[in-house]
Every structure is written in structure tokens, then in C-alpha cells.
Amino acid sequence: MKSNGWLVAGGGLSAAAALLHVAVIFGGPAWYRFFGAGEEMARAAEAGSARPVLVTLGIASVLLVWALYAFSGAGRIRRLPLLRTALVAISTIYLLRALAPIPMLVVNPETVDRFVVWSSLTVLVYGVCYAVGTWIAWPRMAPSQDPSIRGTPG
């Protein structure tokens, strides 16, 4: 079976983002500021609070799970539970996040800075990779197509 390049790319991007989040923890307050986590998170990191580490590890963990779902949908690793549902949800979350600047522009245009624009464009690429990859892999991901799932309706 041929691998799905869109989902492999999306999974690679999510895995890279997970690693970047872990790097931010080690980079400390300056990295929290540089990568747009906000002044509150940077100050909490400066104060030695566990909150920034826990929040950042939580985000990294979610991104890593999303990468695994992309690799599963691409046929690179075993089929994960609720594969179709998860990939649709992940695609939707990335694409909705990409649209975040639109209401921000309406409510308070001053809140849309370079970080908001660049991060939105970045997750737009992630979302497109997941959405196109999911679309391409959809027929192959049907439960009835998976030999490990017996007796499950398609």
C-alpha cells in the first residue's frame, strides 16, 4: 500500500511542533516570550512555577498524539482507534485555529500581531495537510477495510 504523503507531512509537522514545545521548556522564559506564549507564562516560568511546564507538556503531548494519528492514517503505523473521527477532528481544529485572526480583527485589531499572523499561517498548512491527507485516505480507512477489525459494519 502506498503511503499518504499529506498525512506523513502533517504528522511530521505535528511531531516537530511537539518537540519545539519541549524545547521551549528548556529554553526558559525568553523562549516562552519569543514563541508567543505571553508575558504571564514567561513570568510564571521566571518565578519557577510548574504551570508553564505542565501546560507546555500538555500541548506537546496532544501534538504528539495528533502526529501518531496522521502516521496511522498514512499507513505508517498500526491503525489507531477512531482513526477517521480523530483525523477529521484534528483537521478541523487546525483549520479553525488558522482562522483565529478574523474575529480578532473585528473585535480588537491591535491584538493581531506578527506572531498571530505567522502562527495562523503555520497551522493553516498543518490543517491543509491533515484535511487533504484524510480526504485521500478516507476509503482506505473504512473499518471494513481493516483486516484486524472483523464483523464491524463499514
N, C-alpha and C positions, 0 to 999 in steps of 0.2 A: 504494500500500500504506500502510495506517495504521501510524503509529509506535507502539511499545510504551512507554507512559508509565512502567511499572515499571522497565524496563531503562534508560530515559533518566534516571530519578531515581537509580537505583543508580549509573549511570555518572557522573552529576553529583556524587554524594556521594563516590565514589572519587576523582574529579578534585580535589574540594575538599580531601579528606584529603591527597592528594599535595602540593597547594600549601601546606597547613598544615605538612607535614613540611619543606618547603623553607624556609618562614618561620621554623621553629624553629632551623634552622641559623643564619640571620641574627640571630635573637633571642638566641642565645648560651645560656650556662649557666642563666640564670634561666628561660628558656623550656623548656629540657630538664627542669628540675625541675617547673615548673608543669604541663607536659603529661605528666608521669608517666614520663619516660624512666629515672628512677632517679638516685641520687646518684653512682654510678660514672660514668655517661655525662656528668653535669654536671661532675664533677671533671675528667674527661678533656678536656672542652671548655674548661674553665678553663686547663688545662695546655697548650692548643694542640695536642692530639693530633688526628691526622687521622681516627682511628677513629669518633668520633661523627658527623662529616660523612659519611664513607663509608657507615656503617650507615644513617643517615637518608636519604641519597640513594638507597641501595638500596631501602629501604622505599617511598620516593616513586616510584621507577621502577616497582616492582611494582604499586603502586596505579594509576599512570597506564596501564599495560598493561591492568589489570583494567577501567578506565574505557573504554578502547578496545574491549574485548570486549563490554561492555554496550552501547555505541553501535552496534557491529556487529550484535549480536543484535536491537537495536531497529530495525534497518534504516536507521540514520542515516549509517553509513559502509559501505564495501565489506565483503563477507564475509571474515572472518579465518580462518586455518587452525584446524581442530579446534574450531570455534565451540561446538558443543553440549557437548563434553567440557570445554572451558575454563569455560563458564558453570556447569556442574554443579559443577566443582571449586571455583570461586570462591564459589559459594553455600554449599557445604559448609564451606569454610574460615571464612567469615564466621560461619556459624551455630555451628560448633564453638567458635570464639573467644568467641562470646556466652555459651557455657555454661561458660567457664573458671572462674567463681567457685564453681561447685558442688563440684568436687573440692577447691578451695582451702578452702572452708568446712569440709569434712570433715577435711582434713589439718591445717590451721592457720588457724582463723577470723580470727586477728589480721592476716593478710595481705590480707584483703578490706577495702580502704578505699574511700573515695568514688570515687577515680579508677577502681578496678577495676569498681565497680558501674556508673558512668556510661559508661565506655568499652565495657563489655559490652552495655549497653542500646543504645548508639550502633551498634555493629556488628551487633546483632540487627536493627535497622532496615535496615542495608545488606543483610544476608543475606536478609531477607524480600523486599526489592525485587528482588534478583537471582533468588531462587527463584521468586517469583510471575511475574516477567517471563520467566524461562526456560520455565516451565510454559506460559504463554500463547503464547510464540513457538515452542515446540517443533516443531509441524507445519511451520511456515514455514521453519524452519532445517534441514530434512532436506536432505542433499546433493543428492538428486534434484530438489529444488525450485529449486536454484540453477542458472540458465542458464549460468553460467561453468564449471560442472563437468559435463562431458559423459562419459557412459558409466560413471559411478560408481553402484554399486547404492545404493538408498535405504535 
